[in-house]
Amino acid sequence: MAVNIKEIFGSMVFNDPVMKERLPKDIYKALKKTMKNGTHLELDVANVVASAMKDWAIEKGATHFTHWFQPMTGVTAEKHDSFIVPDGEGCAIMEFSGKALVKGEPDASSFPSGGLRSTFEARGYTAWDPTSYAFIKDKTLYIPTAFCSYSGEALDKKTPLLRSMQALNKQALRVLKLFGVTDAKRVVSSVGPEQEYFLIDRSVYLKRPDLIYCGRTLFGARPPKGQEMEDHYFGAIKQRVSAFMRELDEELWKLGIYAKTEHNEVAPAQHELAPIYSESNIATDHNQLVMELMKKVALKHDLVCLLHEKPFAGVNGSGKHINWSISTDTGINLLEPGDTPFENAQFLLFLVAVIKAIDDYQDLLRVSVASAGNDHRLGANEAPPAIVSVFLGEELTEILTALENDTLYAGKGKTLMEIGATVLPHFPKDTTDRNRTSPFAFTGNKFEFRMLGSAFSIAGPIIVLNTIVADVLGQFADILENSTDFKADLSKLIKKTITDHKRIIFNGNGYDAAWVKEAEQRGLSNLKTTPEALPAFVAPKSVEMFTRHNVFSEHEIHSRYDILLENYSKTINIEALTMIDMVNKQVIPAVLDYQRELAELVLRKKSISSDLPVGLEEDLLNRIAKLSECLKNRLDNLSQQTIAVREIKDNLEMAKAYREKVFMAMSELRMIVDELETLVSSKHWNIPTYAEILNSVV
């Protein structure tokens, strides 16, 4: 049956056309003013909106509503309430007030707070975010909201995201005003997150406790064939996967999510979905829904969707590339070169502002993608290194070099370029190839930030990008607003910025070992692990910058720092306990059974005739026996390290110990188990292998 995309797209969203149709004109205008300018919504207006929203939702089959929010768990949260209220006569009526729409009060006691409140203090508030449309899912009206504590501090990812958007808007408008741009009333960051994921058969997933509890395999010998032949990338999509993708598209389209591109990725069983760009706030909400629906729809096809950054060793991990740009409400992309010298100068100022921001706050950008899972991925197999750098491509780099050195630039068309009183050429979008090893690459009219892991909320990196660019734009505005010769000072500012921050520009191979040495010589940081990276979040420079732009309070920063450290330690602790459990309950029994079978075979052959050769069996038995002894020692070491590290009181020191002691003990134990997997008979080894898992979908 053919799908009518026009008919189903946004059919479950209380979007602008629905509001126009169902709201009185004055109420619609008041709501749009709130959405556009962030002004307060009066209760009488909220009551009318709530009533219309409730009627629309009930017509769509909804019986409940929920304030949908994004606590600091990395996933979404919701508490469902029905529209039913007693009518006083033993029956029920359906009601939904403006007060219920605008504000909710979920119990906040069990959500991470990082010390923002005491554990026994349960009160938390959700506040409607009218800039993100309400929608219906599973017969429930979902109302996107912010989540804060009793004292008003942010307990979620959305609140600081909205604050960062305000900061970027404020500072970008200051700069645009200097260029005579007065028609733009708002500047927003737009994002298109490319979502990578694995699909495996549910039957093999249920036999792997590590996948169930940790999202990744803790053991697994490399299969005879992985991604070496590069035949999976953009290959023909298998029927079961295609059916999953089609249903996923339809579910996303109903929610107004612009699911656009889907294909096989490089690793076996790996795929990607990419949407069309939308404003950062909406893109964040949509990506959370994408991840949720991927898992939900997969189960309907007897599949399991894995979103971990590195579910399998030896093949590509999964990232979530953030395509980030900034534009005005009049439709001007501020990172796209223009056709006139004036537009080009404006573009160059915004471009060097981003370059300076990335250089000034490279450690903070690394923090925004830091996690135990992403530590496995960064540095190889299509993931960028942990060293933050900016890729501009040959032509744009040459232009900046010419500007820095006051030399004329002869472009592809041999057009001479000057600045200020001189003329910049218009250069096409695709003046260079893409660099898949670059963490932060300019791709014509946007930057692609490739360091983010696939399971992440995109809110964190966007908060950092918005805020650090806002900070630099504010610095530029401070300089140029006091200028008596705008063109000369603009030229001087661009030149100085290029000179001061060109070290962050790198167009080469990020995987090359020589780049590590070169980056160190340039003074760039290389924070390979999460415990190394996180202290940058609470560095005085970061705290001052975030608080100055009202994105985070100092208390909110330190709370998130503690939460990130705790999450890191908890993740590795869960993995260690899972590994210990799997070795005790699955690996050791399999090894012992096979040893017993081999020993019995040797004895049986010797009892029949001393002339029967038993060299193969004895050699294998001895090899496995030696590995078994090593297995015991390394298992004991992991158990001891896991117990010992829990006694550490300081969060940072505990995280370091989990990395340096527990994680290393896990790695050493894995080496033995993976070797045993290659030796023990498949009759005894009941843990699905990589070959079985990665080829489980046929």
C-alpha positions in Angstrom: 0.0 0.0 0.0 1.4 3.4 -1.1 2.3 5.9 1.6 0.9 9.4 1.1 3.7 11.4 2.6 1.9 14.7 2.3 -1.0 13.3 4.2 0.9 11.6 7.1 3.8 14.1 7.5 3.3 16.0 10.8 -0.2 14.4 11.2 0.6 13.7 14.9 2.0 17.2 15.6 0.2 20.2 17.0 2.1 22.4 14.5 1.6 25.8 12.9 -1.2 24.8 10.4 -3.1 23.0 13.2 -2.7 26.0 15.5 -3.9 28.4 12.8 -6.9 26.3 12.2 -7.9 25.7 15.8 -6.9 28.8 17.7 -8.7 32.2 17.6 -6.6 34.8 15.7 -5.6 36.8 18.8 -4.6 33.7 20.7 -2.6 32.4 17.7 -0.8 35.7 17.4 0.0 35.8 21.2 1.3 32.2 21.0 3.5 33.0 18.0 4.9 36.0 19.7 5.9 33.9 22.7 7.5 31.3 20.4 9.4 33.9 18.4 10.4 36.3 21.1 10.4 34.2 24.2 7.8 36.5 25.9 5.7 35.3 28.8 2.5 33.5 27.9 -0.5 34.8 29.9 -2.7 32.2 31.7 -5.9 33.1 29.8 -4.0 32.5 26.5 -2.6 29.2 27.8 -6.1 28.0 28.8 -7.4 28.5 25.2 -4.3 26.8 23.8 -4.6 23.9 26.2 -8.3 23.4 25.4 -7.6 23.3 21.6 -4.6 21.0 22.1 -6.7 18.6 24.2 -9.6 18.5 21.7 -7.1 17.9 18.8 -5.3 15.1 20.8 -8.5 13.4 21.8 -9.6 13.4 18.1 -6.3 11.6 17.4 -7.1 9.0 20.0 -5.0 10.4 22.9 -6.3 9.7 26.4 -3.2 11.0 28.4 -0.8 13.8 28.3 2.8 14.0 29.6 5.4 16.7 30.1 8.3 15.3 28.1 11.8 16.3 29.3 15.5 15.5 29.0 17.1 15.0 32.4 20.9 14.5 32.8 20.6 10.7 32.2 21.1 11.1 28.4 17.6 9.8 27.7 14.1 11.4 28.0 11.6 11.1 30.8 7.9 11.3 31.1 5.0 10.9 33.6 1.6 10.3 32.1 -1.7 11.8 33.3 -5.1 11.2 31.8 -7.4 14.0 30.7 -10.0 12.4 33.0 -11.4 14.5 35.9 -14.5 13.7 38.0 -17.7 15.6 37.1 -19.1 15.3 40.7 -21.8 12.9 39.6 -19.9 9.7 39.5 -18.8 10.2 35.9 -15.8 11.7 34.2 -15.1 14.6 31.8 -12.0 15.3 29.8 -10.2 18.5 30.8 -6.8 20.1 30.3 -6.0 23.5 31.7 -3.5 26.1 30.8 -1.9 25.6 34.1 -1.4 21.9 33.4 0.0 22.7 30.0 2.5 25.3 31.2 3.7 23.7 34.3 4.2 20.2 35.8 5.7 18.8 38.9 7.3 15.4 38.5 9.2 13.8 41.4 12.9 14.8 40.8 14.4 12.8 43.6 15.8 9.9 41.5 17.2 12.0 38.7 20.9 12.9 38.6 21.5 16.4 40.1 25.2 16.5 40.9 24.4 18.1 44.3 22.0 20.7 43.0 19.6 19.4 45.7 19.6 16.9 48.5 18.4 13.4 47.7 15.4 13.7 50.0 14.2 16.8 48.2 11.9 15.5 45.6 10.3 18.6 44.1 11.1 19.4 40.5 9.2 21.4 37.9 8.7 21.0 34.2 7.9 24.1 32.1 6.4 24.0 28.6 8.8 24.9 25.8 6.4 26.5 23.2 9.2 26.7 20.6 9.0 22.9 20.2 5.7 21.6 19.0 3.6 19.1 21.0 3.0 15.8 19.4 1.1 12.5 19.9 2.8 9.2 20.4 1.2 5.9 21.8 -2.1 7.7 22.4 -0.4 10.3 24.6 0.0 14.0 24.1 3.7 14.8 24.5 4.5 18.3 25.6 8.2 19.2 25.3 9.4 20.9 28.5 12.3 22.2 30.4 13.1 20.6 33.8 14.4 22.6 36.8 14.8 22.2 40.6 12.7 23.7 43.4 15.3 26.5 43.5 15.1 27.1 39.8 18.4 25.5 38.7 18.5 23.5 35.5 18.2 19.7 36.0 18.1 19.0 32.2 19.8 19.5 28.9 17.1 21.6 27.3 17.3 24.7 29.6 21.0 25.4 29.0 20.5 24.7 25.3 17.8 27.4 25.1 20.1 29.7 27.0 23.0 29.1 24.6 20.7 29.8 21.7 19.8 33.1 23.3 23.5 34.0 23.9 24.3 33.2 20.2 21.4 35.2 19.0 22.3 38.3 21.1 26.0 38.4 20.1 25.4 37.5 16.4 22.8 40.3 16.0 25.4 42.8 17.5 27.9 41.8 14.7 25.3 41.9 12.0 24.2 45.4 13.0 27.8 46.5 12.3 27.4 45.3 8.7 24.1 47.2 8.3 21.9 44.2 8.6 18.8 45.5 10.4 16.1 43.3 9.0 17.2 40.2 10.9 15.5 40.0 14.2 16.9 36.6 15.2 19.9 34.4 14.6 19.7 30.7 15.3 22.0 27.7 15.1 20.7 24.9 12.9 21.7 21.2 13.1 21.4 18.1 11.0 22.5 15.1 13.1 23.6 12.0 11.1 22.7 9.0 13.2 24.7 5.8 12.9 23.5 2.5 14.4 23.8 -1.3 14.3 20.9 -3.7 13.7 21.3 -7.3 14.9 18.8 -10.2 15.3 17.1 -10.2 18.6 17.8 -13.9 19.3 21.6 -13.4 19.4 21.2 -10.2 21.4 19.3 -12.1 24.2 22.3 -14.5 24.5 24.8 -11.8 25.1 24.5 -10.3 28.7 27.1 -7.7 27.8 24.9 -6.3 25.0 21.9 -6.3 27.3 23.5 -4.6 30.3 26.3 -2.6 28.6 25.2 -2.0 25.0 28.6 -3.3 23.8 30.4 -6.6 23.6 33.0 -7.1 26.3 34.4 -10.2 24.6 34.6 -11.3 21.0 37.4 -12.6 18.7 37.6 -11.0 15.4 35.6 -12.8 12.7 37.2 -14.2 9.6 35.5 -11.4 7.6 34.7 -8.0 9.0 34.7 -4.8 6.9 37.9 -5.6 5.1 36.3 -6.0 1.7 34.4 -2.7 2.1 31.4 -4.3 0.4 28.8 -3.2 3.0 29.1 0.5 2.6 26.2 1.8 0.4 25.5 -1.8 -0.5 22.1 -3.3 -1.3 19.9 -3.0 1.8 18.6 -6.4 3.1 14.9 -7.0 3.1 14.4 -7.0 6.9 16.5 -3.9 7.3 14.6 -2.2 4.4 11.3 -3.0 6.0 12.5 -1.6 9.3 13.7 1.6 7.6 10.4 2.1 5.8 8.4 1.8 9.0 10.8 4.0 10.9 10.5 6.7 8.2 6.7 6.6 8.4 6.7 6.9 12.2 9.2 9.8 12.1 7.3 11.6 9.3 4.1 11.4 11.4 6.0 13.3 14.1 7.2 15.9 11.6 10.7 14.7 11.6 12.4 15.1 8.2 14.0 11.7 7.9 15.8 12.0 4.6 18.7 9.7 3.9 19.4 6.1 4.9 22.0 3.6 3.8 24.4 0.9 4.9 27.4 2.1 6.7 30.9 0.7 6.6 30.8 -2.0 9.2 28.7 -5.2 8.8 25.2 -4.7 10.3 25.8 -0.9 10.5 23.5 1.7 9.0 22.8 5.5 9.0 19.9 7.8 9.0 20.2 11.5 8.3 17.5 14.2 8.6 17.1 17.6 7.0 18.3 20.5 9.2 16.2 22.2 11.8 16.8 24.6 14.6 19.0 23.3 17.4 16.2 23.0 20.0 13.9 21.1 17.7 16.7 19.0 16.2 17.6 17.9 19.7 14.0 16.9 20.5 13.8 15.1 17.2 17.0 13.2 17.6 15.9 11.9 21.0 12.7 10.6 19.2 14.8 9.1 16.4 16.8 7.1 18.9 13.7 6.0 20.8 11.8 5.0 17.7 14.8 3.1 16.2 14.8 0.8 19.2 11.0 0.5 19.3 10.5 -0.2 15.6 13.5 -2.6 15.5 11.8 -4.9 18.1 8.7 -5.1 15.9 10.9 -6.6 13.2 12.6 -9.0 15.7 15.7 -6.9 15.6 17.6 -4.9 18.2 19.1 -1.5 17.5 22.5 -0.8 19.1 23.4 2.8 19.6 26.6 2.3 21.6 29.6 4.1 20.2 31.6 0.9 19.9 29.5 -2.3 20.2 32.1 -4.4 18.4 35.9 -4.2 18.5 37.8 -4.2 15.3 35.1 -2.7 13.1 33.8 0.9 12.9 32.1 2.4 15.8 29.0 4.6 15.5 29.1 8.3 15.6 26.5 11.1 15.3 27.9 13.8 13.0 26.5 17.2 13.9 26.2 19.4 10.8 26.1 22.9 12.5 25.4 26.3 11.0 24.1 29.7 12.0 21.5 31.7 10.1 19.1 34.6 10.4 15.3 34.5 10.5 15.4 36.1 7.1 17.0 33.0 5.6 20.7 34.1 5.4 23.2 31.4 6.2 26.1 33.3 8.0 28.6 30.5 7.1 28.0 30.6 3.4 30.2 32.8 1.2 28.3 35.6 -0.6 28.4 37.1 -4.0 29.6 40.6 -3.0 32.7 41.9 -1.2 30.5 43.1 1.7 28.9 39.7 2.2 32.3 37.9 1.9 33.8 40.1 4.6 30.8 39.3 6.8 31.3 35.6 6.1 35.0 35.8 6.8 34.4 37.4 10.2 31.9 34.7 11.2 34.3 32.1 9.9 37.3 33.3 11.9 35.1 33.7 14.9 34.3 30.0 14.8 38.0 29.2 14.2 39.0 31.3 17.2 36.2 29.7 19.4 37.4 26.2 18.6 41.0 27.1 19.3 40.2 29.0 22.5 37.9 26.2 23.9 39.2 23.1 22.2 39.3 21.3 25.6 35.7 22.2 26.3 34.6 20.9 22.9 36.4 17.6 23.8 34.5 17.5 27.1 31.2 17.8 25.2 31.7 14.4 23.6 33.4 12.7 26.6 32.1 9.3 27.8 33.3 5.8 28.6 31.7 4.6 25.4 33.2 7.3 23.1 36.6 6.7 24.5 36.6 3.3 22.7 35.7 5.0 19.4 37.8 8.2 19.0 41.0 7.8 17.1 40.3 5.1 14.5 37.9 3.4 12.2 36.3 6.5 10.6 36.2 8.3 14.0 38.3 11.5 14.4 41.2 11.6 16.9 40.8 13.1 20.3 42.9 16.1 19.1 40.5 18.9 18.2 41.3 20.6 14.9 39.5 22.5 12.1 39.6 21.4 8.5 39.0 24.2 5.9 40.3 22.7 2.7 43.1 23.9 0.5 41.4 26.9 -1.1 39.9 28.5 2.0 43.1 28.0 3.9 45.0 29.7 1.1 42.6 32.6 1.2 43.1 33.0 5.0 46.9 32.8 4.5 46.7 35.5 1.8 44.8 37.7 4.2 47.2 37.1 7.0 50.2 38.0 4.9 48.7 40.9 2.9 49.3 39.1 -0.3 47.0 38.8 -3.3 45.2 35.5 -3.8 44.8 34.0 -7.2 41.9 31.6 -7.0 40.9 28.9 -9.4 39.7 31.6 -11.8 42.8 33.6 -11.2 40.7 36.3 -9.6 42.8 38.6 -7.4 41.5 39.0 -3.9 41.8 41.9 -1.5 39.8 42.9 1.6 38.3 46.1 3.0 38.8 48.6 0.2 39.5 45.6 -2.1 37.4 42.7 -3.4 37.0 39.1 -2.2 36.0 36.5 -4.8 32.9 34.4 -4.5 34.1 30.9 -4.3 31.7 27.9 -4.8 30.6 25.6 -1.9 32.6 22.5 -2.8 36.1 23.9 -3.3 37.6 20.9 -1.5 37.1 17.3 -0.7 35.7 16.2 2.6 38.1 15.1 5.4 36.6 12.1 7.3 39.5 12.2 9.8 38.8 15.8 10.9 36.9 16.4 14.1 35.5 19.7 12.9 35.4 20.2 9.1 34.0 23.1 7.1 31.9 21.7 4.3 30.8 24.6 2.2 28.2 26.4 4.3 28.4 24.6 7.6 30.7 22.8 10.0 30.5 19.0 10.5 31.5 18.1 14.1 32.3 14.4 13.9 33.5 13.6 17.4 30.1 12.9 19.0 29.2 9.3 19.8 26.0 7.8 18.5 24.2 7.3 21.9 24.7 11.0 22.9 22.1 13.7 23.2 23.2 16.3 20.8 22.4 19.0 23.3 25.8 19.1 25.0 28.0 19.7 22.0 25.4 22.3 20.6 25.4 24.1 24.0 29.2 24.4 23.8 29.3 25.4 20.1 26.6 28.0 20.5 28.2 29.5 23.6 31.9 29.6 22.6 31.0 31.2 19.2 28.7 33.7 21.0 31.6 34.5 23.3 34.0 35.3 20.4 31.3 37.2 18.5 30.8 39.3 21.6 34.5 40.0 21.7 34.5 41.0 18.1 31.5 43.3 18.6 33.2 45.0 21.6 36.1 45.9 19.3 34.2 46.9 16.2 31.5 48.9 17.9 34.1 51.3 19.1 35.8 51.5 15.7 36.3 54.9 13.9 37.3 53.1 10.7 35.2 50.0 10.4 36.8 48.6 7.2 40.3 49.0 8.4 39.6 47.7 11.8 37.6 44.8 10.4 40.6 43.9 8.1 43.0 44.1 11.1 40.7 42.0 13.3 40.4 39.2 10.7 44.1 39.2 10.0 45.0 39.1 13.7 42.5 36.3 14.4 44.0 34.2 11.6 47.5 34.8 12.9 46.6 34.0 16.5 44.6 30.9 15.8 45.9 29.2 12.6 47.4 26.4 14.7 44.0 24.8 15.0 43.7 24.5 11.2 44.8 21.1 9.9 43.9 19.7 6.5 45.8 16.5 6.7 45.2 12.9 7.9 44.1 12.9 11.5 45.0 9.2 11.8 48.6 9.8 10.9 51.0 9.3 13.9 53.0 12.3 12.7 49.9 14.5 13.4 50.1 13.6 17.1 53.6 15.0 17.3 52.8 18.0 15.2 49.7 18.8 17.2 51.8 18.7 20.4 54.3 21.1 18.8 51.4 23.4 17.9 50.3 23.4 21.5 47.0 21.5 20.9 45.7 19.2 23.6 45.3 15.5 23.2 42.8 14.4 25.9 42.5 10.7 25.1 40.2 9.7 27.9 37.2 11.1 29.7 39.0 11.5 33.1 41.7 13.5 31.3 39.1 15.7 29.5 36.5 16.5 32.2 38.5 18.9 34.4 38.4 21.4 31.6 34.7 21.8 32.2 35.3 23.3 35.7 38.4 25.3 34.7 38.0 29.0 35.7 38.1 30.0 32.0 35.1 27.8 31.2 33.1 28.7 34.3 33.6 32.4 33.7 32.5 32.1 30.0 29.4 30.1 30.7 28.3 32.2 33.6 28.9 35.5 31.7 26.5 34.4 29.0 24.0 33.0 31.5 24.1 29.5 30.0 25.1 27.8 33.3 25.5 29.0 36.8 28.7 28.0 38.5 26.7 25.5 40.7 25.1 24.0 37.5 28.6 23.5 35.9 30.0 21.7 39.0 26.9 19.5 39.3 27.2 18.4 35.7 30.9 17.8 36.1 30.2 15.5 39.1 27.4 13.7 37.1 29.8 13.1 34.2 32.4 11.6 36.4 29.9 9.4 38.2 28.4 8.2 35.0 31.9 7.3 33.7 32.7 5.3 36.9 29.3 3.6 37.0 29.6 2.6 33.3 32.9 0.9 33.8 31.7 -0.7 37.1 28.7 -2.2 35.3 30.9 -3.5 32.5 33.4 -5.0 35.0 30.6 -6.8 36.9 29.1 -8.0 33.7 32.4 -9.3 32.5 33.0 -11.2 35.8 29.5 -12.7 35.7 29.9 -13.8 32.1 33.3 -15.4 32.7 32.0 -17.3 35.8 28.7 -18.4 34.3 29.5 -18.9 30.6 33.2 -18.8 29.8 34.6 -21.0 32.6 31.9 -23.8 32.2 32.5 -23.9 28.4 36.3 -24.1 28.9 36.0 -26.8 31.6 33.6 -28.9 29.5 35.9 -28.8 26.5 38.9 -29.6 28.6 37.1 -32.6 30.1 36.1 -33.8 26.6 39.7 -33.5 25.4 41.1 -35.3 28.5 38.6 -38.1 28.1 39.5 -38.4 24.4 43.2 -38.7 25.2 42.6 -41.3 27.9 40.3 -43.3 25.7 42.7 -43.4 22.8 45.6 -44.4 25.1 43.4 -47.2 26.6 42.7 -48.5 23.1 46.3 -48.5 21.9 49.5 -46.8 23.0 50.3 -46.4 19.3 47.3 -44.1 18.6 48.6 -40.5 18.1 47.3 -38.0 20.7 49.6 -35.1 20.0 46.9 -32.8 18.7 44.6 -33.4 21.6 47.3 -33.1 24.2 48.8 -29.9 22.7 45.3 -28.3 22.5 44.6 -29.5 26.1 47.8 -28.1 27.4 47.3 -24.8 25.6 43.8 -24.4 27.0 45.0 -25.4 30.5 47.6 -22.7 30.4 45.1 -20.1 29.2 42.7 -21.3 31.9 45.2 -20.6 34.6 45.8 -17.2 33.2 42.1 -16.7 33.0 41.7 -17.4 36.7 44.5 -15.0 37.6 43.2 -12.2 35.5 39.6 -12.7 36.7 40.8 -12.5 40.3 42.7 -9.3 39.5 39.6 -7.7 37.9 37.5 -8.7 40.9 40.0 -7.2 43.3 40.5 -4.0 41.4 36.7 -3.5 41.1 36.3 -3.9 44.8 39.3 -1.7 45.7 38.3 1.3 43.5 35.0 1.7 45.2 36.7 2.9 48.4 38.0 6.1 46.7 36.0 9.1 47.8 37.0 11.8 45.2 35.0 11.5 42.0 37.9 12.4 39.7 40.3 10.1 41.4 37.8 7.3 41.3 37.2 7.8 37.5 40.9 7.8 36.9 41.2 4.5 38.9 38.4 2.9 36.9 40.3 3.8 33.7 43.8 3.0 34.9 43.1 -0.1 37.0 39.6 -1.6 36.3 39.5 -0.9 32.6 43.0 -2.2 32.1 42.2 -5.3 34.1 39.2 -5.8 31.8 41.3 -5.4 28.7 43.8 -8.0 30.0 41.0 -10.5 30.8 39.4 -10.0 27.4 42.6 -11.0 25.6 42.5 -14.4 27.3 38.8 -14.9 26.7 39.1 -13.9 23.0 41.9 -16.4 22.5 39.9 -19.2 24.2 37.0 -18.5 21.9 39.2 -19.4 19.0 40.1 -22.7 20.6 37.0 -24.0 22.4 34.6 -26.1 20.3 31.5 -24.2 19.2 29.5 -27.1 20.7 30.6 -25.8 24.1 31.0 -22.1 23.4 27.4 -20.8 23.8 28.2 -17.1 23.6 27.3 -15.8 20.0 30.4 -14.9 18.2 31.1 -11.8 16.2 30.7 -13.8 13.0 27.2 -14.9 14.2 26.1 -11.5 15.5 27.3 -9.3 12.6 25.7 -11.7 10.1 22.6 -12.4 12.1 20.3 -10.4 9.9 19.6 -12.1 6.6 
